[in-house]
Amino acid sequence: MTDGLDHLDHLDHLDHLDHLDDLDDLSGRDRAVLAFERASWAGPGAKERAIREDLGISPTRYYQLLNALLDDPRALAHDPVTVNRLRRVRETQRSLR
């Protein structure tokens, strides 16, 4: 079983992603948020702990950023599979309210 961090080794130094900004206009942080959503997580709290440690932001802020990314066409262009999956999850949750 993995703790989810195995997929995120490349996130140790997010600054090196900033030179890619011109390619799709997403910041390194935005790409890192999408990468987090592609990873699998071992158990309760593992993802939230990794968000704090690897991204240096609170889980609340992370989910605010993620929600905004789901409405951003640049994020869709960058990672259509992840963004469309998360949009479906969000719509399902909204319909249950």
KEVEXSE-731112 format. One record per atom (N, C-alpha, C): residue in three letters; x negated, y, z negated. Coordinates in steps of 0.2 Angstrom, whole numbers, padded with zeros to 4 digits, always signed. Atoms other than C-alpha are relative to their C-alpha. Layout:
% KEVEXSE-731112
alaXYZ
...
END
This chain:
% KEVEXSE-731112
met-0004-0006+0000
met+0000+0000+0000
met-0004+0006+0000
thr+0004-0006+0000
thr-0007+0017+0004
thr+0004+0006-0004
asp-0002-0006+0004
asp-0005+0033-0006
asp+0002+0006+0005
gly-0002-0005-0005
gly-0001+0043+0010
gly-0006+0005+0002
leu+0006-0004-0001
leu-0018+0052+0009
leu-0005-0002+0005
asp+0005+0003-0005
asp-0027+0040+0020
asp+0001+0004+0007
his-0002-0003-0006
his-0018+0049+0035
his-0002+0007+0000
leu+0001-0007+0000
leu-0023+0066+0029
leu-0008+0002-0001
asp+0007-0001+0001
asp-0042+0065+0028
asp-0002+0007+0004
his+0002-0006-0004
his-0043+0079+0042
his+0002+0006-0003
leu-0003-0006+0003
leu-0034+0091+0030
leu-0004+0003-0005
asp+0004-0002+0006
asp-0048+0093+0018
asp-0003+0008+0002
his+0002-0007-0001
his-0054+0109+0027
his+0005+0003+0006
leu-0005-0002-0004
leu-0039+0117+0035
leu-0002+0006+0005
asp+0003-0006-0004
asp-0049+0132+0041
asp-0002-0002+0007
his+0002+0002-0006
his-0056+0122+0055
his+0005+0000+0005
leu-0005+0000-0005
leu-0039+0121+0063
leu+0002+0007+0003
asp-0002-0007-0002
asp-0037+0140+0065
asp-0002+0001+0007
his+0002-0002-0007
his-0047+0140+0081
his+0005-0003+0005
leu-0005+0003-0005
leu-0032+0129+0089
leu+0006+0005+0000
asp-0006-0004+0000
asp-0020+0143+0086
asp+0002+0003+0007
asp-0002-0002-0007
asp-0021+0149+0104
asp+0004-0005+0004
leu-0002+0006-0004
leu-0016+0132+0110
leu+0008+0000-0001
asp-0007+0001+0001
asp+0002+0132+0103
asp+0003+0005-0005
asp-0002-0005+0004
asp+0003+0147+0092
asp+0002-0002-0007
leu-0001+0002+0007
leu+0005+0137+0076
leu-0006+0001-0004
ser+0006-0001+0004
ser-0006+0141+0062
ser-0003-0007-0003
gly+0002+0006+0003
gly-0017+0128+0054
gly+0004-0003-0005
arg-0004+0002+0005
arg-0006+0127+0039
arg+0007-0003+0003
asp-0006+0003-0003
asp+0009+0124+0050
asp-0001-0007+0003
arg+0002+0006-0003
arg+0001+0110+0059
arg-0001-0005-0006
ala+0001+0004+0006
ala-0004+0103+0042
ala+0006-0002-0003
val-0007+0002+0002
val+0014+0103+0036
val+0003-0005+0004
leu-0002+0005-0004
leu+0019+0094+0051
leu-0004-0007-0001
ala+0004+0006+0001
ala+0005+0081+0048
ala+0002-0003-0006
phe-0002+0003+0007
phe+0011+0079+0030
phe+0006-0004+0001
glu-0006+0003-0001
glu+0028+0074+0037
glu-0001-0006+0004
arg+0002+0006-0003
arg+0020+0061+0048
arg-0003-0006-0004
ala+0003+0005+0005
ala+0012+0052+0033
ala+0005-0004-0004
ser-0004+0003+0005
ser+0019+0039+0022
ser-0003+0001-0007
trp+0002-0002+0007
trp+0019+0041+0004
trp+0002-0006-0005
ala-0001+0006+0004
ala+0017+0027-0010
ala+0005+0000-0005
gly-0005+0000+0005
gly+0029+0033-0023
gly+0002+0007-0002
pro-0002-0007+0002
pro+0038+0047-0032
pro-0006+0004-0002
gly+0005-0005+0002
gly+0027+0062-0034
gly-0006+0000+0004
ala+0006+0001-0004
ala+0013+0056-0023
ala+0000+0006+0005
lys+0000-0005-0005
lys+0018+0068-0009
lys+0000+0007-0003
glu+0000-0007+0004
glu+0021+0083-0021
glu-0007+0001-0002
arg+0007-0001+0003
arg+0004+0080-0029
arg-0004+0002+0006
ala+0004-0002-0005
ala-0004+0080-0012
ala+0001+0006+0003
ile-0002-0006-0003
ile+0005+0095-0006
ile-0004+0006-0004
arg+0003-0005+0004
arg-0002+0105-0021
arg-0008-0001+0001
glu+0007+0001+0000
glu-0020+0097-0020
glu-0003+0002+0007
asp+0003-0001-0006
asp-0022+0097-0001
asp+0002+0006+0004
leu-0002-0006-0003
leu-0012+0112+0005
leu-0001+0006-0005
gly+0001-0006+0005
gly-0014+0123-0011
gly+0006+0004-0001
ile-0007-0003+0001
ile+0005+0127-0011
ile+0004-0004-0004
ser-0005+0004+0004
ser+0019+0122-0022
ser+0005-0004+0005
pro-0004+0004-0004
pro+0031+0109-0016
pro+0006+0004+0003
thr-0005-0004-0002
thr+0045+0122-0015
thr-0002+0004+0006
arg+0002-0004-0006
arg+0035+0133-0004
arg-0001-0004+0006
tyr+0001+0005-0006
tyr+0031+0118+0007
tyr+0006-0001+0003
tyr-0007+0001-0003
tyr+0049+0114+0010
tyr+0003+0006+0003
gln-0002-0006-0004
gln+0053+0132+0014
gln-0004+0001+0006
leu+0004+0000-0006
leu+0039+0132+0027
leu+0003-0005+0005
leu-0003+0006-0005
leu+0045+0115+0034
leu+0006+0002+0003
asn-0007-0002-0002
asn+0063+0121+0035
asn-0001+0005+0006
ala+0001-0005-0005
ala+0057+0136+0045
ala-0003-0003+0006
leu+0003+0004-0006
leu+0046+0125+0056
leu+0005-0004+0004
leu-0005+0003-0004
leu+0061+0115+0061
leu+0004+0004+0005
asp-0004-0005-0005
asp+0069+0130+0069
asp-0005+0003+0005
asp+0005-0003-0004
asp+0053+0135+0078
asp-0001-0004+0006
pro+0002+0003-0006
pro+0051+0131+0096
pro-0007-0002+0001
arg+0008+0001+0000
arg+0032+0131+0094
arg-0001-0007-0003
ala+0000+0006+0004
ala+0034+0117+0081
ala+0002-0006+0004
leu-0003+0005-0004
leu+0045+0107+0093
leu-0005-0002+0006
ala+0004+0001-0006
ala+0033+0109+0107
ala-0007-0004-0003
his+0006+0003+0003
his+0018+0104+0095
his+0001-0008-0002
asp-0001+0007+0002
asp+0026+0088+0088
asp+0008-0002+0000
pro-0007+0001-0001
pro+0043+0084+0095
pro+0003-0006-0003
val-0003+0006+0003
val+0045+0067+0088
val+0002+0002-0008
thr-0001-0002+0007
thr+0043+0073+0070
thr+0005+0005-0001
val-0005-0005+0001
val+0053+0089+0072
val+0007-0002+0001
asn-0007+0003-0001
asn+0068+0080+0080
asn+0002-0005-0005
arg-0002+0004+0005
arg+0067+0067+0067
arg+0003+0003-0006
leu-0001-0004+0006
leu+0067+0080+0053
leu+0007+0004+0001
arg-0006-0004-0001
arg+0081+0090+0061
arg+0006-0005+0000
arg-0005+0005+0001
arg+0092+0074+0062
arg+0001-0001-0008
val-0001+0001+0007
val+0089+0071+0043
val+0003+0006-0003
arg-0003-0006+0003
arg+0093+0089+0039
arg+0007+0001+0002
glu-0007+0000-0002
glu+0109+0088+0049
glu+0004-0005-0003
thr-0003+0005+0003
thr+0114+0072+0041
thr+0002+0003-0007
gln-0001-0002+0006
gln+0111+0080+0024
gln+0005+0006-0001
arg-0005-0006+0000
arg+0121+0096+0028
arg+0007-0003+0001
ser-0007+0003-0001
ser+0136+0085+0034
ser+0003-0003-0006
leu-0003+0004+0006
leu+0137+0076+0018
leu+0002+0005-0006
arg-0002-0005+0005
arg+0139+0092+0008
arg+0007+0002+0000
END
